Amino acid sequence: MKKDAITRRQWCKLGAATLTSLSAPGLFVLSTPASAQAYPNRPIKMISPWTPGGGTDLVGRNLATAMSQILGQSIIYENKPGGGTVIGSDYVAKAAPDGYTLLLTTSAHSINSSLIKNLPYNTEKSFADVALICKGPNILVTRPDSPYKTVKDIIAAAKANPGKLTYGSSGNGSAVHLTAELFKLMAKVDITHVPYKGAGPAVNAALTGEVQFSSVAAPAASQFIKTGKLVGLAVTSAKRLPSLPEIPTVAESGFPGFEDYTWVGVFVPKATNEAIVEKMNADIQKILDDPSFKERLANIGFDAGGGSVLQFNQYLKKESLKWSKVVNEIGIPKQ
């Protein structure tokens, strides 16, 4: 067992080409099957269950480009939105477990089992966790000409007109949806939720005034805020964003201790060879350690993730438990 672990670390660090030349080929063959030795030898498909144009989409396309360079194979990036990420996720769950179909998704992955009665897959049993790519806060945004300039303005208007104010999100069950619902619970206000099919449409709803404000991942709105097309009311991080320092936190706006983030991660079908998963994790870690990639993530409001497969698995368990408690507390019925 000890030898197997050492070989796997060597595989991640040195790559298949280096290991082939080591003096213990028998050990290498035993710990990394032929399918893993040759991986990857053809293009890889990366599925995003979100619409184009949002923060997750920006992360996914940047990651796909970086992975194609480090793996030496094309990464075909494809959006398969719908069903609150269920359609794209199910596509990957039922794909061949050979490392050639990846799922790039968000916190919704840990939330859906608490919100949807009949998922066509089992979140824990259908996927193998690969890597945490990044985390970023959510943000409440509105139009510059909106009468609501602060979170307190929203609360006051909502209390004066229960149920009449509306807010948009990237979809039912998304992290940004539940973040806003938690905010409503703490503020004791009634604001109507309008779900959209992704961050792009939710941002557009705020831009056009279709809703009074939208709750979206910060990366999806940061450029609109910087160009003055949107105004940020509050961010959900513990501290203000260095890239948007003028926007207060929700905690600063009257809700001490409020803190929440949207994460982005990579998954593969459950039965995928462990050596392939470990190699993919190690290669992604190299990308996340690259200062230029970190800077690209920071520019759109995300902090680079990283860590081992086990660490990602432990993080996901905590996230699932957290959101399950939030859903129960808010009282959202399963659909």
C-alpha positions as CSV (number, residue, x, y, z in Angstrom):
1,M,0.0,0.0,0.0
2,K,2.9,2.3,0.9
3,K,4.6,1.6,-2.5
4,D,1.4,2.2,-4.3
5,A,1.0,5.7,-2.7
6,I,4.6,6.6,-3.5
7,T,4.1,5.6,-7.1
8,R,0.9,7.7,-7.4
9,R,2.7,10.8,-6.1
10,Q,5.5,10.2,-8.6
11,W,2.9,9.9,-11.3
12,C,1.4,13.2,-10.4
13,K,4.7,15.0,-10.1
14,L,6.7,13.5,-12.9
15,G,4.2,12.4,-15.5
16,A,3.9,9.2,-17.4
17,A,6.9,9.8,-19.6
18,T,9.3,10.1,-16.7
19,L,7.9,7.1,-14.8
20,T,8.3,4.9,-17.8
21,S,12.0,5.3,-17.6
22,L,12.2,4.4,-13.9
23,S,14.0,1.3,-12.8
24,A,10.9,-0.4,-11.4
25,P,8.6,-0.8,-14.3
26,G,6.7,-3.7,-12.7
27,L,5.7,-1.5,-9.8
28,F,4.5,1.2,-12.2
29,V,2.3,-1.1,-14.2
30,L,0.7,-2.5,-11.1
31,S,-0.2,0.9,-9.7
32,T,-1.2,2.7,-12.9
33,P,-3.2,0.5,-15.4
34,A,-2.5,0.8,-19.1
35,S,-5.5,3.1,-19.6
36,A,-4.0,5.6,-17.2
37,Q,-0.5,5.3,-18.7
38,A,-1.8,6.5,-22.1
39,Y,-4.1,9.2,-20.7
40,P,-4.9,11.5,-22.5
41,N,-4.4,10.4,-26.0
42,R,-7.4,12.1,-27.6
43,P,-9.6,15.3,-27.1
44,I,-11.4,15.7,-23.8
45,K,-14.9,17.2,-23.4
46,M,-15.6,19.6,-20.6
47,I,-19.3,20.1,-19.9
48,S,-20.7,23.2,-18.1
49,P,-24.3,22.9,-17.0
50,W,-24.7,26.7,-17.1
51,T,-25.5,29.2,-19.9
52,P,-22.6,31.1,-21.6
53,G,-21.6,34.5,-20.3
54,G,-21.6,34.0,-16.5
55,G,-18.7,33.8,-14.1
56,T,-18.5,30.0,-14.2
57,D,-18.3,30.2,-18.0
58,L,-15.3,32.5,-17.8
59,V,-13.6,30.2,-15.3
60,G,-14.4,27.1,-17.4
61,R,-13.1,28.6,-20.7
62,N,-9.9,29.8,-19.1
63,L,-9.4,26.4,-17.4
64,A,-10.1,24.5,-20.7
65,T,-7.4,26.5,-22.5
66,A,-4.8,26.0,-19.7
67,M,-5.6,22.2,-19.4
68,S,-5.2,21.7,-23.2
69,Q,-1.8,23.2,-23.0
70,I,-0.6,21.2,-20.0
71,L,-2.2,17.9,-21.2
72,G,-1.3,18.3,-24.9
73,Q,-4.8,17.6,-26.0
74,S,-7.7,19.7,-27.1
75,I,-10.4,20.4,-24.5
76,I,-13.8,20.8,-26.1
77,Y,-15.8,23.1,-23.9
78,E,-19.6,22.8,-24.1
79,N,-22.5,24.4,-22.3
80,K,-25.4,22.1,-21.5
81,P,-27.7,24.3,-19.4
82,G,-31.1,23.5,-18.0
83,G,-32.8,22.0,-14.9
84,G,-30.7,23.9,-12.4
85,T,-27.5,22.2,-13.7
86,V,-29.3,18.7,-13.8
87,I,-29.2,18.3,-17.5
88,G,-25.5,18.8,-18.0
89,S,-24.6,17.0,-14.8
90,D,-26.7,13.9,-15.8
91,Y,-24.9,13.9,-19.2
92,V,-21.6,13.5,-17.4
93,A,-22.9,11.0,-14.9
94,K,-23.9,8.7,-17.7
95,A,-20.8,9.2,-19.8
96,A,-18.0,6.6,-20.1
97,P,-15.8,6.7,-17.0
98,D,-12.6,7.1,-19.0
99,G,-11.5,10.6,-18.1
100,Y,-12.6,12.1,-21.4
101,T,-15.8,13.7,-20.2
102,L,-15.5,16.3,-17.4
103,L,-18.1,18.2,-15.5
104,L,-17.3,21.8,-14.5
105,T,-19.9,23.0,-12.1
106,T,-20.6,25.1,-9.0
107,S,-22.1,25.0,-5.5
108,A,-25.4,23.8,-7.1
109,H,-23.8,20.4,-7.2
110,S,-24.0,20.2,-3.4
111,I,-27.4,21.8,-3.2
112,N,-29.6,19.9,-5.7
113,S,-30.0,16.8,-3.6
114,S,-31.7,18.9,-0.9
115,L,-34.0,20.6,-3.4
116,I,-34.9,18.1,-6.1
117,K,-36.9,14.9,-5.4
118,N,-36.0,12.7,-8.3
119,L,-32.5,13.5,-9.5
120,P,-31.6,11.2,-12.4
121,Y,-28.3,10.6,-10.7
122,N,-26.9,10.3,-7.1
123,T,-24.6,13.2,-6.4
124,E,-22.2,11.1,-4.2
125,K,-22.4,7.8,-6.1
126,S,-22.4,9.0,-9.7
127,F,-19.3,11.3,-9.6
128,A,-15.7,11.2,-8.6
129,D,-14.4,14.5,-7.2
130,V,-11.3,15.9,-9.1
131,A,-10.4,19.4,-7.9
132,L,-11.7,22.6,-6.4
133,I,-10.9,25.3,-9.0
134,C,-11.9,28.5,-7.2
135,K,-14.2,30.2,-4.8
136,G,-15.8,33.7,-5.0
137,P,-18.4,35.7,-3.1
138,N,-21.8,36.5,-4.4
139,I,-23.0,40.1,-5.0
140,L,-26.3,41.9,-5.0
141,V,-26.5,44.3,-8.0
142,T,-29.0,46.9,-9.3
143,R,-29.2,49.6,-12.0
144,P,-27.4,52.9,-11.4
145,D,-30.7,54.8,-11.6
146,S,-32.4,52.5,-9.1
147,P,-34.0,54.1,-6.0
148,Y,-32.2,51.4,-3.9
149,K,-28.7,52.5,-3.2
150,T,-28.0,50.3,-0.2
151,V,-29.1,47.0,1.4
152,K,-31.0,49.0,4.0
153,D,-33.0,50.7,1.2
154,I,-34.0,47.3,-0.1
155,I,-35.1,46.1,3.3
156,A,-37.1,49.3,4.0
157,A,-38.9,49.0,0.6
158,A,-39.6,45.3,1.1
159,K,-41.1,45.9,4.5
160,A,-43.3,48.6,3.2
161,N,-44.4,46.5,0.2
162,P,-44.2,42.8,1.1
163,G,-43.8,40.5,-1.9
164,K,-43.8,43.4,-4.5
165,L,-40.1,43.7,-4.9
166,T,-38.4,41.1,-7.1
167,Y,-34.8,39.8,-7.4
168,G,-33.2,37.6,-10.0
169,S,-30.8,34.7,-9.7
170,S,-29.1,32.2,-12.0
171,G,-31.8,29.6,-11.2
172,N,-33.7,27.7,-8.5
173,G,-31.4,26.0,-6.1
174,S,-28.3,27.9,-7.1
175,A,-26.0,29.2,-4.4
176,V,-26.9,32.7,-5.3
177,H,-30.6,31.9,-4.9
178,L,-30.1,30.4,-1.5
179,T,-27.7,33.2,-0.4
180,A,-30.5,35.7,-1.2
181,E,-33.1,33.5,0.6
182,L,-30.9,33.4,3.7
183,F,-30.5,37.2,3.5
184,K,-34.3,37.5,3.3
185,L,-34.7,35.2,6.3
186,M,-32.2,37.2,8.4
187,A,-33.8,40.5,7.3
188,K,-37.3,39.2,7.8
189,V,-38.6,40.5,4.5
190,D,-40.7,39.1,1.7
191,I,-39.1,39.6,-1.8
192,T,-40.2,37.5,-4.8
193,H,-37.6,35.3,-6.4
194,V,-37.4,35.3,-10.3
195,P,-35.2,32.4,-11.5
196,Y,-33.3,32.6,-14.7
197,K,-31.3,30.1,-16.7
198,G,-27.8,31.2,-15.8
199,A,-25.9,34.2,-14.4
200,G,-25.9,36.0,-17.8
201,P,-29.7,36.3,-18.0
202,A,-29.9,37.2,-14.3
203,V,-27.4,40.1,-14.8
204,N,-29.4,41.2,-17.8
205,A,-32.6,41.3,-15.8
206,A,-30.9,43.8,-13.4
207,L,-29.5,45.8,-16.3
208,T,-32.9,46.2,-17.9
209,G,-34.8,46.8,-14.6
210,E,-36.9,43.6,-15.1
211,V,-36.1,42.9,-11.4
212,Q,-35.2,45.4,-8.6
213,F,-31.9,43.6,-8.1
214,S,-30.1,40.4,-8.8
215,S,-28.1,38.0,-6.7
216,V,-25.2,36.7,-8.8
217,A,-21.6,35.4,-8.4
218,A,-19.3,38.5,-8.3
219,P,-17.4,37.5,-11.5
220,A,-20.6,37.6,-13.5
221,A,-21.2,41.3,-12.6
222,S,-17.8,42.7,-11.9
223,Q,-17.2,44.2,-15.4
224,F,-20.6,45.8,-15.5
225,I,-19.9,47.4,-12.1
226,K,-16.5,48.6,-13.2
227,T,-18.0,50.2,-16.3
228,G,-20.8,51.8,-14.4
229,K,-23.7,49.8,-15.9
230,L,-24.5,48.2,-12.6
231,V,-24.1,49.1,-8.9
232,G,-23.1,46.7,-6.3
233,L,-25.2,46.8,-3.1
234,A,-23.2,44.3,-1.1
235,V,-20.9,41.3,-1.4
236,T,-21.2,38.1,0.7
237,S,-17.6,37.7,1.5
238,A,-16.2,38.3,5.0
239,K,-14.1,41.2,3.7
240,R,-14.6,43.6,0.8
241,L,-13.3,42.6,-2.6
242,P,-9.9,44.1,-3.5
243,S,-11.2,44.4,-7.1
244,L,-14.4,46.3,-6.0
245,P,-13.4,47.9,-2.7
246,E,-16.2,50.5,-2.8
247,I,-18.9,47.8,-2.2
248,P,-19.7,47.0,1.4
249,T,-20.2,43.4,2.7
250,V,-23.6,42.1,3.7
251,A,-22.1,41.9,7.2
252,E,-21.2,45.6,7.2
253,S,-24.8,46.3,6.0
254,G,-26.4,45.2,9.2
255,F,-25.9,41.4,9.3
256,P,-22.8,40.6,11.3
257,G,-21.3,37.1,10.6
258,F,-23.0,36.8,7.2
259,E,-20.6,35.1,4.8
260,D,-21.1,32.9,1.7
261,Y,-19.3,31.9,-1.5
262,T,-19.9,30.2,-4.8
263,W,-17.3,27.6,-5.7
264,V,-16.4,26.0,-9.0
265,G,-15.1,22.4,-9.2
266,V,-14.3,19.6,-11.7
267,F,-15.8,16.1,-11.6
268,V,-15.8,12.9,-13.7
269,P,-18.0,9.8,-13.7
270,K,-17.6,7.8,-10.6
271,A,-15.9,4.7,-12.0
272,T,-13.1,6.7,-13.6
273,N,-9.7,5.1,-12.9
274,E,-8.2,6.6,-9.7
275,A,-4.8,7.2,-11.3
276,I,-6.4,9.3,-14.0
277,V,-8.3,11.3,-11.4
278,E,-5.1,11.9,-9.4
279,K,-3.2,12.9,-12.5
280,M,-5.9,15.3,-13.5
281,N,-5.9,16.8,-9.9
282,A,-2.1,17.3,-10.1
283,D,-2.2,18.9,-13.5
284,I,-5.0,21.3,-12.4
285,Q,-2.9,22.1,-9.3
286,K,-0.1,23.2,-11.6
287,I,-2.5,25.5,-13.4
288,L,-3.8,27.0,-10.1
289,D,-0.3,27.6,-8.9
290,D,0.5,29.7,-12.0
291,P,0.5,33.4,-11.0
292,S,-0.9,34.5,-14.3
293,F,-3.9,32.1,-13.9
294,K,-4.4,33.3,-10.4
295,E,-4.4,36.8,-11.6
296,R,-7.1,36.0,-14.3
297,L,-9.3,34.5,-11.6
298,A,-8.8,37.5,-9.3
299,N,-9.7,39.9,-12.0
300,I,-13.1,38.3,-12.3
301,G,-13.6,38.0,-8.5
302,F,-12.4,34.5,-7.7
303,D,-9.7,33.1,-5.4
304,A,-7.8,30.1,-6.8
305,G,-8.7,26.8,-5.1
306,G,-6.5,23.7,-5.2
307,G,-5.7,20.9,-2.8
308,S,-5.9,17.1,-3.0
309,V,-8.8,15.0,-4.2
310,L,-9.4,14.0,-0.5
311,Q,-9.5,17.6,0.6
312,F,-12.0,18.5,-2.1
313,N,-14.1,15.5,-1.0
314,Q,-14.1,16.7,2.6
315,Y,-15.0,20.2,1.5
316,L,-17.9,19.0,-0.5
317,K,-19.3,17.0,2.4
318,K,-19.3,20.1,4.6
319,E,-21.0,22.1,1.8
320,S,-23.7,19.5,1.4
321,L,-24.4,19.5,5.1
322,K,-24.4,23.3,5.3
323,W,-26.9,23.7,2.4
324,S,-29.1,21.0,3.6
325,K,-29.5,22.8,6.9
326,V,-30.1,26.1,5.1
327,V,-32.8,24.6,2.9
328,N,-34.5,23.1,5.9
329,E,-34.3,26.3,7.9
330,I,-35.7,28.4,5.0
331,G,-38.4,25.8,4.4
332,I,-38.0,25.4,0.6
333,P,-40.0,22.3,-0.4
334,K,-38.4,19.7,-2.8
335,Q,-39.6,20.1,-6.4
